[in-house]
């Protein structure tokens, strides 16, 4: 069960990192057109939180791979797609098309099928 906790932590960190990247990009663009985007994004705190989450998520994922076969662990990465879609909708108020929701459903069913083997 310990390894599943690591998987959940890795997914939480990488999902948070991706959402924070979006927030950082939004804030950097809101700062205006005066300077180059790369320079503006360096002044947005969410950029550093995103990097921290992604680094911590990667280190956590390496721990998962230490305890679990890669062929069994890798399908769990698909949960990240589901989580990012849900969080984007709920926290960022992004519009998710019915076709994308159908894709999320297919990924969910696929994960369930892989988990049953």
C-alpha positions in Angstrom: 0.0 0.0 0.0 3.0 2.3 0.6 3.8 2.4 -3.1 0.2 3.5 -4.0 0.6 6.4 -1.5 3.8 7.4 -3.4 1.9 7.2 -6.7 -0.8 9.4 -5.3 1.8 11.9 -4.1 3.7 11.9 -7.4 0.4 12.5 -9.3 -0.6 15.3 -6.9 2.7 17.0 -7.3 2.9 16.7 -11.1 -0.7 17.8 -11.5 -0.1 20.8 -9.2 3.1 21.6 -11.2 1.2 21.7 -14.4 -1.6 23.8 -13.1 0.9 26.2 -11.5 2.7 26.5 -14.9 -0.6 27.6 -16.4 -1.2 30.1 -13.6 2.4 31.4 -14.0 2.0 31.8 -17.7 -1.3 33.7 -17.2 0.3 36.1 -14.7 3.3 36.6 -16.9 1.2 37.6 -19.8 -0.9 39.9 -17.6 2.3 41.8 -16.8 2.2 43.4 -20.2 4.1 43.4 -23.5 7.0 45.6 -22.4 9.6 42.8 -21.8 10.2 39.4 -23.2 7.8 36.6 -21.9 10.8 34.6 -20.5 11.9 37.5 -18.4 8.4 38.3 -17.2 7.8 34.7 -16.1 10.9 34.7 -14.0 9.2 37.3 -11.7 6.1 35.2 -11.1 6.3 33.1 -7.9 4.1 30.4 -9.3 6.9 29.6 -11.8 9.2 28.5 -8.9 6.4 26.6 -7.2 5.6 24.8 -10.4 9.3 23.8 -10.9 9.5 22.6 -7.2 6.3 20.5 -7.6 7.6 19.0 -10.9 11.0 18.2 -9.4 9.5 16.7 -6.2 7.0 14.7 -8.4 9.8 13.3 -10.5 11.8 12.3 -7.4 8.7 10.7 -5.9 8.0 8.9 -9.2 11.6 7.5 -9.1 10.8 6.1 -5.7 7.7 4.4 -7.2 9.8 2.8 -9.9 12.1 1.5 -7.2 9.3 -0.4 -5.5 7.2 -1.3 -8.6 7.8 -2.7 -12.0 7.7 0.0 -14.7 5.1 -1.9 -16.7 2.7 -1.9 -13.8 3.5 1.7 -12.6 3.4 3.5 -16.0 -0.3 3.2 -16.6 -0.9 5.2 -13.4 0.6 8.2 -15.2 -2.6 8.3 -17.2 -4.3 9.4 -14.1 -2.4 12.7 -14.4 -4.4 13.4 -17.6 -7.6 12.8 -15.8 -6.6 14.9 -12.8 -5.3 17.8 -14.9 -8.5 17.9 -16.8 -10.7 17.9 -13.7 -8.6 20.5 -11.9 -8.5 22.7 -15.0 -12.2 22.7 -15.1 -12.8 23.2 -11.4 -10.0 25.6 -10.4 -9.2 27.4 -13.7 -12.8 27.3 -15.0 -11.6 26.0 -18.4 -14.2 24.8 -20.8 -13.9 21.1 -21.5 -15.6 19.8 -24.6 -17.8 16.8 -24.6 -15.3 15.0 -26.9 -12.5 15.6 -24.3 -14.8 14.3 -21.5 -15.4 11.2 -23.6 -11.6 10.8 -23.9 -11.3 11.1 -20.2 -13.9 8.4 -19.8 -12.0 6.1 -22.2 -8.7 6.7 -20.3 -10.5 5.9 -17.0 -12.0 2.7 -18.5 -8.6 1.8 -19.9 -6.9 2.3 -16.5 -9.5 0.2 -14.9 -8.9 -2.6 -17.4 -5.2 -2.5 -16.9 -5.6 -2.5 -13.1 -7.7 -5.6 -13.3 -4.9 -7.6 -14.9 
